[in-house]
Structure formats: structure tokens, C-alpha cells
Amino acid sequence: MALSKLRLIVTLLVCCVLVTSQSKDVRENAIHPSQCVFRGPCNSHRNCKSQCGPPDFPPETIGFCQPSPRGHGNICCCAKD
């Protein structure tokens, strides 16, 4: 009985550590909306490569497909790296 309780505690602890580390990575990699120039709808990051490239943006500009700030689908966010 004690061994099964110990396994449960260890499993919960590992799960908590994994969830915490994953959410930290997402927050650190997120682009703040004020750094974005929004360009058209998208379904994936691939859709944003052409919308966030030359001639309107420099070559180092990165395009992210993210939820629209207004809550209507996804939109390309063009931001410098």
C-alpha cells in the first residue's frame, strides 16, 4: 500500500514539473501583439512566410500564425526575430 502511494506522489510530481516547464517555454516564445504587424488570415505558419516576406518586410522578418486579437480565426503576425 505504501509503495503505491509513493508511486502516485512521484507520478504527480513529475507531471507537475513537466506541465510547468512546457508552459514556461510557450510563454517565452510568444510574441507580444504590440510587436506584430498583422497580415491576412492563415491556417499554419507556412501561410505566413509569403505574407511576411519581401518586398513589404525585410528578409529577417518571421511570420507566426496566431489567434486573431479580435477572436475571429487566425491571422499572420509579422515580427522581427
N, C-alpha and C positions, 0 to 999 in steps of 0.2 A: 504494500500500500504506500509506504513512504517513498519507494522508488518511483512509482507512477506520479505522485505529487511533484517530486523533484523534476521529472521529465516534463511535466506540464509547465512548471515555472520556468525552466530553461527554454522551452519552446516559445512561451510568451515573451520572454526577454529577447530572444533572437528576433522574433517578429517585430517587436517594438524598435529595435536597433535598425533593422532593415527599412522599415517604413520611414523612420526619422531621416536616415541617410538619403533615401530616394527623394523625399520631399525637399530636402536641402538642395540637392542637385537641380531640381526643377526650378526652384526659386532663384538660384544663382545664374542659371542660363536664360532666364526670362528677360525679354526686352521690355523696358518700360514704354507704355504707349506714347509718352511725350517724345520719345526718340524715334518714332516711326513716321514715315511718310506713307500713307495708305494708298494702295493702288489696286483697285478691282477685286472681284471675287476669286476664290481659289478652293481647290479640293485637297491639295497637298503642297509641300514646299517646292516641288518641281514646277508647279504652275507659276510660282513667283520669280523664277530665275529670269524669264524673259521680261517680266513687268518691272523688275528692279535692276535691270542692266543698262548698258549704254544705249542710246545717247543721253537719256534723261538722268542717269546716275553714274558715278564713277565705277570702275570695274571691281573695287573692293567692297561695294555695297552688297549686303546679304538680304535675301528675301525670306521671310517667315510667313507661313500660313497660320493665322491665329483667329480666334473668335472675334467677330466684329464688336467694337466698343458699344454699338447700339443694339447688339443682340440679334442681328439678322444674318445668320450664316457665318462663313469665314471670309476673311479679307487678307490681302497681302500687306505685310508690314515690311517696308524697305528701310534698312538701318545700316549704318557703317559698322564694321567689325570692331 
